[in-house]
Every structure is written in structure tokens, then in C-alpha cells.
Amino acid sequence: MTPMQLEKAVSNLQRIVEFVPLTILEHHVLRDSLWRERAKPVLDSARALGNRVVTAAEFVGQENFFLESMRGELYAKDPPSTEFVRWMKFCWKREGAPKPPV
């Protein structure tokens, strides 16, 4: 995402949290380990209006596990097998793809 796209996304989200009492963030925004820092204007806007912004895990009372933001570290510690990497490249988004290797 370019800096201009990020700025636009934050601006759009700020407008949303002004009108929505509870906003649940998930997936893309949470891929960045610095998401809270980057989303600070959004979180501050919501808080100032008495609205809430939470992750899906927080919404259901569970701990956040931001695995996607830790992918590089996790892969370095425990890399996927060569067979699995080959499977991912071959089967990505293919309908009827075979099950992944164990």
C-alpha cells in the first residue's frame, strides 16, 4: 500500500467510526505489526465520540494472534516444507485443488 492509499484508508475509516458505535477491524489492517500506531487517528476519533474500534478477537473476548504480521519471523523459525511451498504455488486459488501435504 502506498502512503497516499494508507492516508485515504485512514481518512475513510475515520469517517466510518464517527457514525458507527462499534467497528470491528479484521484481516488486512491487522497484517501490519504497527497497525495500532497507523490507526491511531481512527482509534482517537472513535474514542472521542464514545465509539469503539476492536479486532474480531477482542469482540469475542479472545486474545489477538497477529500471525500474518509475524509471518517472516515464524517462517524463519519453522519454515514450511518444500512440498508445501510447491503446493501453495500450484494450487493457489484453484478450484478443486488437492489437499495440502502434511
C-alpha positions in Angstrom: 0.0 0.0 0.0 1.3 3.4 -0.9 1.5 6.2 1.7 -1.3 8.0 -0.2 -3.5 4.9 -0.1 -2.9 4.5 3.6 -3.8 8.1 4.2 -7.0 7.7 2.3 -7.9 4.4 4.1 -7.3 6.0 7.5 -9.4 9.0 6.4 -12.3 6.8 5.2 -12.2 4.7 8.4 -12.2 7.9 10.5 -15.5 8.9 8.8 -17.0 5.4 9.4 -16.1 5.4 13.1 -17.8 8.8 13.6 -21.2 7.2 12.8 -20.8 3.6 13.8 -20.8 2.8 17.5 -18.8 -0.4 17.2 -16.3 -1.0 14.3 -14.6 -4.4 14.1 -11.3 -4.5 12.3 -10.0 -7.7 10.8 -7.7 -9.1 8.2 -5.8 -6.6 6.0 -5.3 -3.8 8.5 -4.0 -6.2 11.1 -1.3 -7.6 8.9 0.9 -4.7 9.9 2.6 -5.1 13.3 2.3 -1.3 13.6 -1.4 -1.2 12.9 -2.4 0.5 16.2 0.1 3.3 15.6 -1.1 3.7 12.0 -4.7 3.6 13.0 -4.2 6.0 16.0 -6.2 8.8 14.4 -9.1 6.4 13.8 -9.0 5.0 17.4 -8.8 8.5 18.8 -11.7 9.7 16.7 -13.9 6.8 17.8 -12.9 7.2 21.5 -13.6 11.0 21.4 -17.2 10.2 20.3 -17.7 7.3 22.7 -17.5 4.7 19.9 -15.3 1.6 19.9 -12.9 0.0 17.4 -11.9 -3.5 18.2 -10.5 -6.6 16.5 -12.7 -9.6 15.8 -10.8 -11.5 18.5 -11.4 -8.7 21.0 -15.0 -8.6 20.1 -15.5 -12.3 21.1 -13.3 -11.8 24.2 -10.2 -13.6 23.0 -6.6 -12.7 22.7 -5.2 -11.3 19.4 -2.8 -13.5 17.5 -1.4 -11.4 14.6 0.2 -14.3 12.8 0.3 -12.6 9.4 2.3 -9.7 10.8 4.8 -12.2 12.2 5.0 -14.4 9.0 8.7 -13.6 8.3 9.7 -14.4 11.9 7.5 -17.6 12.0 8.8 -18.8 8.7 12.4 -18.3 9.8 11.8 -20.3 12.9 9.8 -23.1 11.3 9.8 -22.9 7.5 7.2 -24.7 5.5 8.3 -27.9 3.7 9.4 -27.7 0.1 6.4 -29.8 -0.8 4.0 -27.4 0.9 5.6 -24.4 -0.8 5.2 -26.2 -4.2 1.6 -27.0 -3.4 0.9 -23.3 -2.4 2.3 -22.0 -5.7 0.4 -24.6 -7.8 -2.9 -24.6 -6.0 -3.3 -21.0 -5.0 -6.9 -20.0 -5.8 -7.6 -23.1 -8.0 -11.0 -24.6 -7.7 -10.9 -28.3 -6.8 -7.2 -28.1 -5.6 -5.8 -31.1 -3.9 -5.4 -31.1 -0.1 -2.1 -29.7 1.2 0.7 -32.1 2.1 1.2 -32.8 5.8 
